[in-house]
Amino acid sequence: MFTIVYPKQSLKGAVYPAVSLQYKLWRSGNFHPLATESTEGAEELVIRERDGMEKGRFFARREGEKLLVEAGDLFGFLAAADYLTKDLFNDGTSELPTVDYVGNYMGEMLDRKTSAYRMMFHNVWTHDAFDDDGAIFGVTGAAYEVAEILTYRPDVVGLNEFSDAWREETDLVELLRANGYEEVKPVNDEREMVNTLFYNVETVQPAKGSCRYYSYGELQMQNGVATNESGSYYSEDADCRERSALVVTFESKISGKRFTVCVTHLESNAFVVPQNARGGNPLREEQIEKKLLPFLINYRNTWGAPIFVGGDFNSWASYDSWGIDRVGACRVLEQNGFRDTYRASLDRSTPCSTHGYPIFCEALDAYVDFDASLRDNYECSQDHIYLRDTADTVGEVTYRNLSEKTILCTSDHCPVMLDFYLI
């Protein structure tokens, strides 16, 4: 019974083929332990990172007691996982075969930048156990999230639901910092942000004093349901890190040009009757119209750069196809001079940004799959990037939703990404 070995601190998703193969064999009735260090003379399937390999390529070859699987990037490890689970061990055998194979990732690799600048937003989801048992990250920890960010190398990345558990129980912050990313810190609040921004220190820097935190307030409740008896769904004098905005103006280290990024998370539908994205929109409309817009307008009067607003809006981009005459949070933004960057994009071939929750296997302590397929239309997406650019300083844009299998096993949201020029 061989052991599956993978690198302890992989930055390229090498743990994914290890977990995928272990799950495949476990479902066939064979448990193969995982390890992060190889043992001389032991029968092992050893997964390695190897620099200098062609993007998306992997090798699998037998050397003595070892079956070596090597790749140099996330796409190569995704392809290796498919090969191991669908081809080499398709019958669930527990024997190491003799093989010498070269394979390639067959999906679209979107990591090439189409413009000078790139931003990404991702709702990373809080991995909560049932009955308030705390967060669950499993053996992968933050490995998939780190691999996604370092594969695409955005200049700015905004995270939603980046809870205290993410900071305390994973090494995501440390790994990002070790690989050239720093987190912005608001000048008006010293707490850790739940909706936060990281930036690539090699390409951009935050304008001094520009980072501001803004809370929408606590949701007013009556008998477990949101109310607006006072004319507002939110208590003005309360603070809520989960439903908030963080805004900062970045400056390119090469050109000196500036752009402003706001990451936000609008209210979910958990406390709205009926509980769906359509019925819950009055709360989100209020958050945009009465809170976020005045805050951003005041901010822009000081900093002046084009403003990108991204994150989990919990609101569809369009309700027309549903025959619903409701404005919606996204439409409120559009009515106030913001453009949906997806609709302005040169490439609209992108799936919906949300899908089913990752599936956790307690026996293997790992997220092994996701429970629903991606829909192929943007209209039902809840994650967006909007732009207000009154001076027409933003050129062509390319908008993508990223749906690698690793990220599907991390969150019920896909990252949304925008490449753009500054004129």
Secondary structure, 3 states (H helix, E strand, C coil): CCEEECCCCCCCCCHHHHHHHHHHHHHCCCCCCEECCCCCCCCEEEEEECCCCCCCEEEEEEECCEEEEEECCHHHHHHHHHHHHHHHCCCCCCCCCCCEEEEECCCCCCCCCCCCEEEEEEECCCCECHHHCCECCCCCCCHHHHHHHHHHCCCEEEEECCCHHHHHHCCHHHHHHHCCEEECCCCCCCCCCCCEEEEECCCEEECCCCCEEEECCEECEECCEECCCCCCCEECCCCCCCCEEEEEEEEECCCCCEEEEEEEECCCCCCCCCCCCCCCHHHHHHHHHHHHHHHHHHHHHHHCCCEEEEEECCCCCCCHHHCCCCCCHHHHHHHCCCEEHHHHECCCCCCCCECCCEEEECCCCEEEEECCCCCCCHHHCCEEEEEECCCCCEEEEEEEECCCHHHHCCCCECCEEEEEEEC
